[in-house]
Amino acid sequence: MNLRPLLASTLLLAACATTSTPPAGSTAAKFKAADLNGDGTLDRTEFNSAYAEARFRFFDANNDGVIDKKEFERVLGDDRGDRFEAINKSKTGKITLDEWKSAPALQKRRSEVFDRIDKKKNGKLTLEEVRAALEAREQYKP
């Protein structure tokens, strides 16, 4: 008995099978984690929280849970505009996640990003809108 066709069919079905859990680290997995109410979209609050946390982790190079001025300037260059001090309200020399989330300039920036991604202008982001924004961003990388 030739098992090749059966094996090929089984592999094809396995490859085509969908799961409710997207691969860890994928855009779909991150989107699902950010979708706190499970409605399949991100509202402004869900997006703001997820985006702020992702950007915070990007700046926090040593993963110690705070952003120091060296880490801040590693991403943004020399801080001649005192942006670091404006965010670091506690004046500890280390920006906490709470300070990062509550900084007015960063809240405004997150709102602008949300509005740019929300192509349907319905106050909710779909996975497709997020993927399109990420793809567009990739096109502009040097």
N, C-alpha and C positions, 0 to 999 in steps of 0.2 A: 504494500500500500504506500502510495506516494503522499507523504505528509507535508510536502512543500506548499501546496495551495492552502491547506488548513493553517499552517504556520503563518503564511503571508497574510491571510484573512484576519487571523487573531492579532497580529502585529498592527495591521491597518486599523482595526477596531480600537485597539488600545491607544493608538496615536490620535484617533479622532475623538475619543471619549473626553467629555468635559467634566470638570470637577467644580464644586462650589467654592473651593479654596484655590485662589490664584497662587502661582509660584511666589515664594518669599522674596521680597525685594523688588518685585515687579511693580510697574505703575498701578496695575489693577489691585495688587495687594495693599499698596500704600493708600490707594483711594478707598478701598473697603475699610481699612483701619481708621481712616479719617471720618468716614460716614457713620457718625456716632448713633444716629437714629435709625440707620438701616434702610433708608428710603431710596437708596440707589443714586442719590445726588448729594452734593455738598452745598450747604447753605453758607452764607457769609461767615457765620460764627465757626462752623466746622473747618472751613477753609483757612480762616485767619489763624486758628489754633495750630492746625497741621503745618501750615506754611511757616509760621513763626518758629515752631519747634525744629523744623527741618533746616531753616536758615541758621538758627542758633547752633545746632550741631555742626553745621558747616564751618562756622566761625570758631567754635571751640575745638581747636586742633588737637589738644592733648586730652580731650574728653574728661575734664575734671569738673564739669558742671557749671563753669563760669567762663566768661570771656575777659581776658586781660587786655591791656592796651596793645601789647605786642601781637596777640592773635588778631585783634581788630584791625591793626595796621597791615598785617600780613595780607588781608583780603582787600582792604580799601586804600592802602598806601598811607602816606604821611597824613595824620589827622590835623590839618591846619585849621579846620573849621570847628574844632572842639566838639565834634559829633559824639565822641566817646563819653566826654563829661556830661553831655546833655542826656544821654541814655543812663549813665551810671549815677542815678539820683542818690544812692546811699553813700557816694563818695568814697567807696572802699577800694577803688582801683580795679574792681572786678564786676562785670555786668552779670546779673543773675537772669534766669529765664523770666521771672516775673517782671523785672525791669525791661527786658527785651520786649516782652509782650505788651507792656503798657506804655512804651515810648510813643508819644504822639506822631513823630515823624515816621516811625516804622509802621504804625497803625494806618497812617495815610497811604504809605507805599503799598501795604497789603491790600487796601481797598482799591487802589488803582490797578493792581495786578488782577484782582478778582473781576473788576469791571471789564478789563481787556479780554480775559478768558471767556467771560459770560456772553457768548455770541448771540444767544437767544434773548438776552436781556430780561430774563425771568427771575433773577435773584438766586438761581441754583445752577451749579456746575455739574455736567454729566462727565462720565469717564471719557467719552469721545471728545468733549471740549478740552479737557485737560490734556489728553494725548495730542490733540492738534496743536495746542500751545507749546507743548514740549518739543514736538517735531519742528515747529516754526523757530523755536529758540535754537535748536541744533543747527539749523541752516545758517544762522548768523555767527556761529562760533568761528574764530580764526583758524 
